[in-house]
C-alpha cells in the first residue's frame, strides 16, 4: 500500500460553518480568470486550536477573515510560528488531488518541534486540508499549470510578555487559486550569490519552515533586485564557501557527464518536498544523483569550463526553475547557453505530469480529495 493511500484523515471531525457572505459566482470567475500568486483567497479557512490544558480541539471550517490578536500575542513579539505550502490540482476528469500532503504534515511537525510549538497530528493536518478543499472546491482552477495553493500555518496566540513557549496555539489553513509561476513560459532566472548575509547557521532554524528565515532573506533579496538579479543563493555560515539554498528553493547542478549534484541536507537547509521527489524521479531514470557539499569554487570552475551544463532550483511554488546566470562581486557567469536545459525541462515535465494526472503515480504521492 502506498504511503498516501495509508494516510488517515479525520475530515469528519471538522465542523463546517459556511461563509454567509461568500464571493459571488461572478467574483469567483473573475478571480479564476486572473490568476496571480497569493493575491486572491477563497471563502473559507480551516482551523484547529491547541491549549496546554485541552490539547488539539475545536476542529472547524469557517469564513475566511481577519484574525483577532491581542497586542501581547506571543507570535508578535517572539516569532513563534511555522508554516507549510502545498497545492491541490484539478485533473482532466474534474477530480481534485493533493501532492505529498503527508510529507508536508511531517515537516510541519518537525518545524513545530524546533520552534517549541505543539506537533499537530498528521490526521488533523490532512483533515484540515481535505475539509477546506472540499468546502472551496469551486475555487480550484482547471487551466494549464494552475492549482489551488494551500498555506497551513501555526502560531502562538497566547497573550503574554515572557520568553517561554505559548500555552495557546492556533493552526489554520488558507487557500489561494494560482496560475503558472512564470507569466510568459519557463524562463531562466538570474541569481546573486550572497556572501555577507546568511539565512541560517549551524544549530539554527534553517531546516525549519518558519517566518524568521524568510524575514532574514528580504533585505539581501532587495539588494539583489537593485543589482539586476531575481533571486539570492546563500552560502554556508560557517565558512562561506558552500552552496546551500535560495531564499525559498533548493538547488541542483547537472554535470556534463550526466550526474546531478545537490547540497546535502545538513541542518541549515530546508528539506524540500519537491527536492526529494526530483531525486526519486531522476533515480528511476538511472541518473546518478549525489547529495554532497557543493563548493562555490567548484561551481564557478564548472561553469567556466563547461563541466556544469545546467543548474536549476525547485520548490512548491515554481516546481522547477531553470537558472541562467550567476553573479557576485567577483564574477558573472552564464549557465550553459543561458536557456533551460534538457534535464531541467524533462524533470519539470515528469513531475507536473504526475501532479496533473497525465502520468502514472507509482509512488502514491497523489491523494484524491474531491
C-alpha positions as CSV (number, residue, x, y, z in Angstrom):
1,X,0.0,0.0,0.0
2,X,1.3,3.4,-0.8
3,X,2.1,6.0,1.8
4,X,-0.6,8.3,0.5
5,X,-3.2,5.5,0.5
6,X,-2.4,4.7,4.1
7,X,-3.0,8.2,5.3
8,X,-5.7,8.8,7.8
9,X,-7.9,11.9,7.5
10,X,-10.2,12.9,10.3
11,X,-12.1,15.3,7.9
12,X,-15.4,14.2,9.5
13,X,-14.3,15.8,12.8
14,X,-14.3,19.3,11.2
15,X,-17.5,21.2,11.7
16,X,-18.2,23.3,8.6
17,X,-19.8,26.7,9.2
18,X,-20.4,28.2,5.8
19,X,-19.5,31.7,5.0
20,X,-22.7,33.7,4.9
21,X,-21.2,36.3,2.6
22,X,-19.1,34.3,0.1
23,X,-17.8,35.7,-3.2
24,X,-20.4,35.8,-5.9
25,X,-20.0,33.4,-8.8
26,X,-19.1,36.4,-11.0
27,X,-16.4,37.5,-8.5
28,X,-15.0,33.9,-8.3
29,X,-14.9,33.6,-12.0
30,X,-13.1,36.9,-12.4
31,X,-10.5,35.8,-9.8
32,X,-10.0,32.4,-11.6
33,X,-9.6,34.3,-14.9
34,X,-6.8,36.5,-13.5
35,X,-4.7,34.0,-11.6
36,X,-1.8,35.5,-9.7
37,X,0.2,34.0,-6.8
38,X,-1.1,34.6,-3.3
39,X,-3.3,37.6,-4.1
40,X,-6.9,36.2,-4.1
41,X,-8.2,33.9,-1.3
42,X,-11.1,31.5,-1.1
43,X,-14.3,31.9,1.0
44,X,-13.2,29.7,3.9
45,X,-10.3,28.6,6.2
46,X,-9.8,25.5,8.3
47,X,-8.8,25.9,11.9
48,X,-7.8,23.8,14.9
49,X,-7.0,25.2,18.4
50,X,-4.4,23.9,20.9
51,X,-4.2,24.7,24.6
52,X,-1.9,23.2,27.2
53,X,-4.9,22.0,29.2
54,X,-7.1,20.5,26.3
55,X,-4.6,19.7,23.6
56,X,-5.9,19.9,20.0
57,X,-9.6,20.6,19.8
58,X,-12.3,22.7,18.1
59,X,-11.7,21.5,14.6
60,X,-13.7,23.6,12.1
61,X,-14.0,25.3,8.7
62,X,-15.2,28.8,9.0
63,X,-15.4,32.0,6.9
64,X,-12.1,33.4,5.7
65,X,-11.5,36.7,7.5
66,X,-9.2,38.7,9.8
67,X,-7.8,37.1,12.9
68,X,-8.3,38.6,16.3
69,X,-5.0,39.0,18.2
70,X,-4.2,40.6,21.5
71,X,-1.4,43.2,21.2
72,X,0.6,41.0,23.6
73,X,0.1,37.8,21.4
74,X,3.4,35.9,21.7
75,X,3.8,35.5,17.9
76,X,4.1,39.3,17.5
77,X,7.0,39.5,20.0
78,X,8.9,36.3,19.8
79,X,8.1,35.0,16.3
80,X,6.9,31.6,17.4
81,X,5.3,30.4,14.2
82,X,5.8,27.8,11.4
83,X,4.1,27.2,8.1
84,X,3.8,25.0,5.0
85,X,3.0,25.2,1.3
86,X,1.3,22.7,-0.9
87,X,-1.1,22.5,-3.8
88,X,-4.3,20.9,-4.9
89,X,-4.6,20.1,-8.6
90,X,-7.7,19.7,-10.8
91,X,-7.4,16.7,-13.2
92,X,-9.0,16.5,-16.6
93,X,-11.9,14.5,-15.2
94,X,-12.7,17.3,-12.8
95,X,-11.4,15.5,-9.7
96,X,-9.1,17.3,-7.2
97,X,-5.9,15.9,-5.8
98,X,-3.1,17.0,-3.4
99,X,0.6,16.2,-3.8
100,X,2.5,14.6,-1.0
101,X,0.4,16.1,1.8
102,X,1.8,13.6,4.2
103,X,5.3,14.9,3.7
104,X,4.1,18.4,4.5
105,X,2.4,17.2,7.6
106,X,5.6,15.5,8.8
107,X,7.7,18.6,8.0
108,X,5.3,20.9,9.9
109,X,5.6,18.7,12.9
110,X,9.4,18.9,12.7
111,X,9.3,22.6,12.3
112,X,6.9,22.9,15.2
113,X,9.2,20.9,17.4
114,X,12.1,23.2,16.6
115,X,10.1,26.3,17.5
116,X,8.7,24.7,20.7
117,X,5.2,24.5,19.3
118,X,2.9,21.5,19.7
119,X,3.2,18.9,17.0
120,X,-0.1,18.7,15.0
121,X,-1.1,15.0,14.4
122,X,-0.9,14.1,10.7
123,X,-4.6,13.2,10.6
124,X,-5.5,16.7,11.8
125,X,-3.3,18.2,9.1
126,X,-4.8,16.0,6.3
127,X,-8.3,16.5,7.7
128,X,-7.9,20.3,7.6
129,X,-6.7,20.2,4.0
130,X,-9.5,17.9,3.0
131,X,-12.2,19.9,4.7
132,X,-11.1,23.2,3.3
133,X,-10.6,21.9,-0.3
134,X,-14.0,20.2,-0.2
135,X,-15.6,23.4,1.1
136,X,-14.0,25.6,-1.6
137,X,-13.6,23.1,-4.4
138,X,-15.2,25.5,-6.9
139,X,-12.0,27.7,-6.4
140,X,-9.7,25.0,-7.8
141,X,-8.8,26.3,-11.3
142,X,-8.6,24.0,-14.2
143,X,-6.5,25.8,-16.8
144,X,-3.0,24.7,-17.7
145,X,-0.4,24.9,-14.9
146,X,-3.0,26.3,-12.4
147,X,-3.7,25.0,-8.9
148,X,-5.1,25.8,-5.5
149,X,-2.2,26.9,-3.3
150,X,-2.7,25.8,0.3
151,X,-1.0,27.6,3.2
152,X,-1.1,25.7,6.5
153,X,0.4,27.7,9.4
154,X,0.6,27.6,13.2
155,X,1.3,30.5,15.5
156,X,1.5,31.3,19.2
157,X,-1.8,33.0,20.1
158,X,-1.4,33.4,23.9
159,X,-1.2,37.0,25.2
160,X,1.9,37.3,27.4
161,X,5.3,39.0,27.5
162,X,7.7,36.4,28.6
163,X,10.2,34.2,26.8
164,X,8.6,30.7,27.0
165,X,6.5,28.5,24.7
166,X,2.9,29.7,24.4
167,X,0.1,27.8,26.0
168,X,-2.4,28.7,23.4
169,X,-1.7,28.0,19.7
170,X,-3.8,28.2,16.6
171,X,-3.4,26.1,13.4
172,X,-5.1,27.4,10.2
173,X,-5.2,26.6,6.5
174,X,-6.0,29.2,3.9
175,X,-6.1,28.8,0.1
176,X,-5.4,30.9,-3.0
177,X,-6.0,29.9,-6.6
178,X,-2.8,30.4,-8.6
179,X,-1.6,30.1,-12.1
180,X,1.8,29.4,-13.6
181,X,4.7,30.9,-11.6
182,X,6.0,32.1,-15.0
183,X,3.9,34.7,-16.7
184,X,5.4,34.0,-20.1
185,X,6.7,30.4,-20.0
186,X,9.6,28.8,-18.3
187,X,12.3,31.4,-18.3
188,X,15.8,31.1,-16.6
189,X,16.3,33.3,-13.6
190,X,19.3,35.3,-12.6
191,X,20.9,34.5,-9.2
192,X,23.1,36.7,-7.0
193,X,25.5,34.8,-4.7
194,X,25.3,36.3,-1.3
195,X,28.5,36.3,0.7
196,X,27.8,38.7,3.5
197,X,24.4,37.5,4.9
198,X,23.1,34.1,5.7
199,X,19.6,32.7,6.1
200,X,20.7,30.3,8.8
201,X,23.7,28.7,10.5
202,X,24.7,25.6,12.4
203,X,22.3,24.9,15.2
204,X,19.8,27.5,13.9
205,X,16.4,27.1,12.3
206,X,17.5,26.5,8.7
207,X,15.7,23.2,8.4
208,X,12.5,24.5,9.9
209,X,10.0,26.4,7.8
210,X,9.5,29.4,9.9
211,X,8.9,33.1,9.1
212,X,12.1,34.3,10.6
213,X,14.2,32.5,7.9
214,X,12.3,34.4,5.2
215,X,12.4,37.7,7.0
216,X,16.1,37.4,7.2
217,X,16.2,36.9,3.4
218,X,14.3,40.0,2.4
219,X,17.0,42.6,2.7
220,X,19.5,40.6,0.7
221,X,16.8,40.0,-1.8
222,X,16.1,43.7,-2.2
223,X,19.8,44.3,-2.7
224,X,19.9,41.6,-5.4
225,X,17.0,43.2,-7.2
226,X,18.8,46.5,-7.2
227,X,21.8,44.8,-8.9
228,X,19.5,43.3,-11.6
229,X,19.2,39.8,-10.2
230,X,15.9,38.0,-9.4
231,X,16.9,35.6,-6.6
232,X,19.6,35.1,-3.9
233,X,21.7,32.0,-3.3
234,X,23.1,31.7,0.2
235,X,26.4,30.1,1.2
236,X,27.1,28.3,4.5
237,X,27.5,30.5,7.5
238,X,30.5,28.6,9.0
239,X,32.9,29.0,6.1
240,X,31.1,31.0,3.4
241,X,32.3,28.6,0.7
242,X,29.5,26.0,0.2
243,X,26.2,26.5,-1.7
244,X,23.2,25.9,0.4
245,X,19.9,27.1,-1.0
246,X,18.0,30.0,-2.5
247,X,15.7,32.1,-0.3
248,X,12.9,29.6,-0.8
249,X,14.2,26.9,-3.1
250,X,16.7,24.0,-3.2
251,X,19.3,23.9,-5.9
252,X,20.7,21.2,-8.3
253,X,23.7,21.2,-10.7
254,X,23.8,19.0,-13.7
255,X,27.3,17.9,-14.6
256,X,28.4,17.4,-18.2
257,X,28.7,13.6,-17.6
258,X,25.0,13.5,-16.6
259,X,25.5,13.3,-12.8
260,X,23.2,15.6,-10.8
261,X,24.6,17.1,-7.6
262,X,22.6,18.8,-4.9
263,X,23.8,20.2,-1.5
264,X,23.4,17.7,1.3
265,X,20.8,18.2,4.0
266,X,22.9,19.4,6.9
267,X,20.6,21.1,9.3
268,X,20.9,24.5,7.7
269,X,18.9,23.7,4.6
270,X,15.1,23.1,4.3
271,X,14.4,19.6,3.3
272,X,12.3,20.3,0.3
273,X,9.4,18.1,-0.6
274,X,9.9,18.8,-4.3
275,X,13.6,18.2,-3.9
276,X,13.1,14.7,-2.6
277,X,10.6,13.9,-5.4
278,X,13.0,15.1,-8.0
279,X,15.8,12.9,-6.6
280,X,13.4,9.9,-6.7
281,X,12.4,10.6,-10.3
282,X,15.9,11.0,-11.5
283,X,17.0,7.8,-9.8
284,X,14.2,5.9,-11.7
285,X,15.8,7.1,-15.0
286,X,19.2,5.7,-13.8
287,X,20.5,9.3,-13.4
288,X,23.2,9.3,-10.7
289,X,22.2,11.8,-8.0
290,X,24.8,12.8,-5.4
291,X,23.9,14.7,-2.2
292,X,27.1,16.3,-1.0
293,X,28.8,19.6,-0.2
294,X,28.9,21.8,-3.3
295,X,31.7,24.4,-3.1
296,X,31.2,27.7,-4.8
297,X,34.7,27.4,-6.3
298,X,33.7,24.1,-7.9
299,X,30.6,25.6,-9.4
300,X,32.4,28.6,-10.7
301,X,35.1,26.4,-12.3
302,X,32.5,24.1,-13.7
303,X,30.5,26.9,-15.4
304,X,33.7,28.4,-16.8
305,X,34.9,25.1,-18.2
306,X,31.5,23.7,-19.2
307,X,31.7,20.7,-16.9
308,X,28.4,22.0,-15.3
309,X,25.8,22.1,-18.1
310,X,22.6,23.1,-16.2
311,X,21.6,24.5,-12.8
312,X,18.0,24.6,-11.6
313,X,16.1,25.3,-8.4
314,X,13.0,23.7,-7.1
315,X,10.1,24.3,-4.7
316,X,6.3,24.1,-4.4
317,X,5.5,27.5,-6.0
318,X,7.6,27.3,-9.2
319,X,8.1,23.5,-9.2
320,X,11.3,23.6,-11.2
321,X,13.1,26.8,-12.1
322,X,16.0,27.0,-14.6
323,X,18.9,29.2,-13.6
324,X,20.5,31.1,-16.5
325,X,23.0,33.4,-14.8
326,X,25.1,33.7,-11.6
327,X,26.6,36.9,-10.3
328,X,28.7,38.1,-7.4
329,X,31.2,40.8,-6.6
330,X,33.9,38.7,-8.2
331,X,32.3,37.3,-11.4
332,X,29.3,36.9,-13.6
333,X,28.7,33.6,-15.4
334,X,26.1,32.2,-17.8
335,X,24.9,28.7,-17.2
336,X,25.4,26.7,-20.5
337,X,23.6,28.6,-23.3
338,X,21.6,30.6,-20.8
339,X,18.4,28.7,-21.8
340,X,16.6,25.9,-19.9
341,X,18.5,22.6,-20.4
342,X,17.0,19.2,-21.3
343,X,17.4,17.7,-17.8
344,X,15.7,20.7,-16.2
345,X,12.8,20.6,-18.7
346,X,12.4,16.9,-18.6
347,X,12.2,16.6,-14.8
348,X,9.8,19.5,-14.6
349,X,7.5,17.8,-17.2
350,X,7.7,14.4,-15.4
351,X,6.8,15.9,-12.0
352,X,4.0,18.0,-13.4
353,X,2.6,15.1,-15.4
354,X,2.2,13.2,-12.2
355,X,0.6,16.2,-10.4
356,X,-2.0,16.7,-13.1
357,X,-2.8,13.1,-13.6
358,X,-1.2,12.8,-17.0
359,X,1.3,10.1,-15.9
360,X,1.0,7.2,-13.6
361,X,1.8,7.9,-9.9
362,X,3.9,4.9,-9.0
363,X,4.9,6.5,-5.7
364,X,1.5,7.1,-4.2
365,X,2.2,10.9,-4.0
366,X,-1.2,12.0,-5.2
367,X,-4.3,11.8,-3.0
368,X,-7.8,12.4,-4.2
369,X,-9.8,14.9,-2.1
370,X,-12.8,15.7,-4.3
